[in-house]
Amino acid sequence: MRRMRSRAELLGAPFRVWLLVALAVGGAGCSGNEEAESQVEVEVLDVAFDRSSGSPMVVLEDKDHERQLPMLIGAFEAQAIVLRLRKMTTPRPLTHDLMTNILRQMGAVIDRVLIEDLRENTYYAKIYLRDARQEMVEIDSRPSDAIALALRFDKPIYVTRRLLTRNKGAPMGQDVRLRSEQLLGAEVQDLTPELAEYFGTKGRAGALVSQVADPRATELRPGDVILKLNGEEVRDAADLKRRLEALGDSESAELEVERDGRRTTLTARRED
């Protein structure tokens, strides 16, 4: 029995090739459009702390400032994100800095990251990486690690639309600012054990300078660790604030500061 030939066979090979390409492009285009519409580019608003648990979180916000996504993360990852946001450097590369250096040395770069799902109270993310041959590689990741790397490569962060919630101001029960104090013309925060290890002051108390608004107004620099005030050890940012407030209006303060592994002494006055 003779087999009935299809329309594609009757029209020849060029038609068959065109048909396959058209179907492939058409299918990919629909899928890509749907996928793009379901994703929203976000920015890191800040690192916050949940008041009830004291756990750190990262707060993401869309560029229209209408929707947010707060996610609880580990202390190590929180510090990695904060250090990059504040453009602070450490004497030696930390884990995420090391990963960044390895990828760059191998000719690979991050293209984007996507926080795509929430299952059993756990967020899931993917890192889209281009290797040295410019081929796209998809890597499963925790959102916190993906965010820390995206910031280091200055690449976009996306969230699936259904994970974002309408922004009605600050998320309930949370501080949407890193706990810190404005002191001596700088933003000063507690020196956590993780940060103490980063800056080579492990086992010591103190207050970390995380940001300086105007370098001309203070001798302090981001990354400085304030160890002593007038010869007495500083426990944390709150301790530094309390003792500065106890100073007279004209009384100066002598600060012992560790900077880049070396100790130096600075003179400062209490801010009004």
Legacy VTK file of the C-alpha trace (Angstrom):
# vtk DataFile Version 3.0
C-alpha trace
ASCII
DATASET POLYDATA
POINTS 272 float
0.000 0.000 0.000
1.373 3.374 -0.928
1.980 5.772 1.972
0.219 9.114 1.750
2.785 11.900 1.712
2.349 14.875 3.994
1.993 18.465 2.796
5.517 19.178 4.094
6.950 16.292 2.068
5.156 17.487 -1.033
6.525 20.999 -0.628
10.067 19.738 -0.057
12.867 20.016 2.535
13.108 23.845 2.621
9.509 24.056 3.788
10.105 21.442 6.463
13.109 23.347 7.812
11.160 26.639 7.810
8.224 24.980 9.585
10.403 23.541 12.352
12.187 26.849 12.909
8.904 28.760 12.977
7.403 26.375 15.521
10.504 26.536 17.721
10.727 30.333 17.656
7.009 30.754 18.174
6.933 28.400 21.148
10.016 29.942 22.731
8.642 33.437 22.231
5.392 32.697 24.029
7.185 31.037 26.913
9.712 33.859 27.193
7.036 36.562 27.234
5.032 34.774 29.894
8.151 34.241 31.956
9.233 37.891 31.649
5.797 39.134 32.684
5.856 36.964 35.799
9.194 38.396 36.995
9.814 41.769 38.623
13.209 43.404 38.977
13.894 44.415 42.562
16.530 46.248 44.558
17.910 45.587 48.015
16.166 48.122 50.230
18.250 47.271 53.278
19.088 44.652 55.847
16.650 44.602 58.753
16.068 42.708 61.977
12.856 40.968 62.948
11.787 42.368 66.321
10.210 39.153 67.524
13.076 36.775 66.732
16.057 39.113 66.395
16.989 37.326 63.180
18.408 39.342 60.268
16.486 39.680 57.038
16.960 41.238 53.660
14.192 43.459 52.314
13.730 43.594 48.542
11.576 46.233 46.855
10.410 46.760 43.292
11.585 49.842 41.427
8.155 51.462 41.668
8.399 51.244 45.485
5.028 49.528 45.621
5.850 45.950 46.622
8.321 44.339 48.995
9.685 40.927 49.847
11.282 40.521 53.304
13.192 37.254 53.785
14.873 35.911 56.910
18.529 35.082 56.217
21.595 33.961 58.138
23.866 36.367 60.008
26.849 35.560 57.781
24.901 36.260 54.588
23.395 39.423 56.109
26.854 40.787 56.830
28.025 39.877 53.314
25.135 41.869 51.831
25.643 44.827 54.185
29.357 45.035 53.448
28.655 45.285 49.730
25.792 47.767 50.147
28.019 50.023 52.224
30.983 49.488 49.859
33.129 48.295 52.749
36.206 46.163 52.182
37.881 43.614 54.416
41.604 42.882 54.780
41.158 39.433 53.240
38.448 38.148 50.836
35.390 36.691 52.540
33.470 33.704 51.175
31.325 35.627 48.674
34.282 37.775 47.637
36.298 34.599 47.099
33.516 33.093 44.973
33.410 36.297 42.931
37.175 36.229 42.389
37.100 32.562 41.347
34.322 33.105 38.817
36.035 36.124 37.293
39.391 34.380 37.069
37.684 31.534 35.213
36.040 33.952 32.779
32.530 33.440 34.146
30.095 36.190 35.098
26.672 36.261 36.691
23.948 37.345 34.267
21.079 37.688 36.771
19.478 35.968 39.746
15.871 34.954 40.237
14.028 34.278 43.483
11.391 32.006 42.069
9.523 29.998 44.671
8.470 29.536 48.282
8.010 25.958 49.455
7.443 24.935 53.082
8.546 28.363 54.338
11.799 28.166 52.354
12.622 30.476 49.461
14.333 29.080 46.371
16.522 30.999 43.942
18.528 30.437 40.787
21.739 32.042 39.595
22.055 32.418 35.836
25.742 32.293 34.989
27.590 32.711 31.701
30.712 30.591 31.533
33.896 31.362 29.622
32.254 30.075 26.419
29.309 32.444 26.972
26.978 29.519 27.543
24.227 30.049 30.119
24.389 27.861 33.214
21.542 27.655 35.741
22.539 27.059 39.373
20.271 26.330 42.335
20.988 28.694 45.225
19.775 30.108 48.487
18.377 33.612 47.890
20.830 35.220 50.328
23.867 33.804 48.503
22.387 34.748 45.125
21.768 38.331 46.293
25.263 38.688 47.769
26.825 37.556 44.479
24.513 39.652 42.288
25.532 42.752 44.245
29.201 41.967 43.736
28.706 41.590 39.983
26.318 44.585 39.804
23.722 42.366 38.127
19.914 42.508 38.382
17.830 40.620 40.912
14.385 39.356 39.896
11.494 37.977 41.945
8.466 36.140 40.632
5.516 38.507 40.867
3.402 36.265 43.092
6.023 36.400 45.893
5.862 40.179 46.237
3.406 41.767 48.635
1.829 45.206 48.407
3.966 47.740 50.261
2.029 49.585 52.964
5.061 51.184 54.535
7.468 49.162 56.631
6.740 45.429 56.916
4.779 44.697 60.085
6.911 44.026 63.137
10.207 44.782 61.437
12.825 47.522 61.347
13.603 48.415 57.746
16.937 49.954 58.663
20.119 48.360 59.876
20.445 48.955 63.608
22.981 51.724 63.909
23.649 55.109 65.457
24.637 58.413 63.885
27.684 59.377 65.942
30.722 61.565 65.337
29.647 62.342 61.790
29.389 58.664 60.878
26.994 55.729 61.023
28.164 53.313 63.705
26.833 49.809 64.362
27.524 46.951 66.739
30.620 44.895 66.069
29.055 41.432 65.787
31.227 38.297 66.222
31.050 37.741 62.458
32.204 41.275 61.700
34.889 41.080 64.377
36.317 38.041 62.620
36.116 39.796 59.230
38.040 42.816 60.457
40.654 40.914 62.448
39.325 41.903 65.879
37.949 38.505 66.880
37.211 38.222 70.598
37.118 41.990 71.085
34.207 44.330 71.663
33.734 47.605 69.843
31.671 49.623 67.379
32.041 49.456 63.611
31.914 52.530 61.374
29.696 51.411 58.472
29.186 54.682 56.590
30.520 58.245 56.507
28.297 60.879 54.922
30.997 63.558 54.555
34.661 62.421 54.819
35.676 66.064 55.305
33.659 66.291 58.520
35.305 63.398 60.371
38.547 61.465 60.530
36.632 58.206 60.775
36.411 55.969 57.701
34.120 53.040 56.779
35.558 49.843 58.202
37.124 51.533 61.233
36.540 49.653 64.491
36.275 51.927 67.540
37.819 49.955 70.379
38.260 52.550 73.147
36.899 55.931 74.191
39.184 57.983 76.454
41.141 54.852 77.319
38.120 52.689 78.232
36.905 49.809 76.080
33.769 50.360 73.991
31.286 47.473 74.256
28.979 48.344 71.337
27.334 51.246 69.481
24.867 51.928 72.310
27.694 52.079 74.858
29.603 54.508 72.643
26.515 56.703 72.259
25.795 56.763 76.008
29.340 57.757 76.896
29.538 60.396 74.171
26.299 61.946 75.441
27.841 62.154 78.915
30.645 64.346 77.614
30.455 68.093 78.113
29.672 70.281 75.114
33.288 71.339 74.675
34.923 68.141 75.874
36.806 66.178 73.247
37.021 62.397 73.040
40.084 60.329 72.305
39.230 57.308 70.192
41.392 54.243 69.766
40.568 52.879 66.333
41.701 49.819 64.419
42.052 50.469 60.684
43.440 47.968 58.165
44.968 45.897 60.950
46.688 48.859 62.629
45.680 50.878 65.651
45.534 54.639 65.584
44.278 57.383 67.882
41.801 60.024 66.731
40.346 63.053 68.486
36.636 63.723 68.049
33.898 65.861 69.557
30.378 64.869 70.492
27.797 65.584 67.794
24.917 67.891 68.812
LINES 1 273
272 0 1 2 3 4 5 6 7 8 9 10 11 12 13 14 15 16 17 18 19 20 21 22 23 24 25 26 27 28 29 30 31 32 33 34 35 36 37 38 39 40 41 42 43 44 45 46 47 48 49 50 51 52 53 54 55 56 57 58 59 60 61 62 63 64 65 66 67 68 69 70 71 72 73 74 75 76 77 78 79 80 81 82 83 84 85 86 87 88 89 90 91 92 93 94 95 96 97 98 99 100 101 102 103 104 105 106 107 108 109 110 111 112 113 114 115 116 117 118 119 120 121 122 123 124 125 126 127 128 129 130 131 132 133 134 135 136 137 138 139 140 141 142 143 144 145 146 147 148 149 150 151 152 153 154 155 156 157 158 159 160 161 162 163 164 165 166 167 168 169 170 171 172 173 174 175 176 177 178 179 180 181 182 183 184 185 186 187 188 189 190 191 192 193 194 195 196 197 198 199 200 201 202 203 204 205 206 207 208 209 210 211 212 213 214 215 216 217 218 219 220 221 222 223 224 225 226 227 228 229 230 231 232 233 234 235 236 237 238 239 240 241 242 243 244 245 246 247 248 249 250 251 252 253 254 255 256 257 258 259 260 261 262 263 264 265 266 267 268 269 270 271
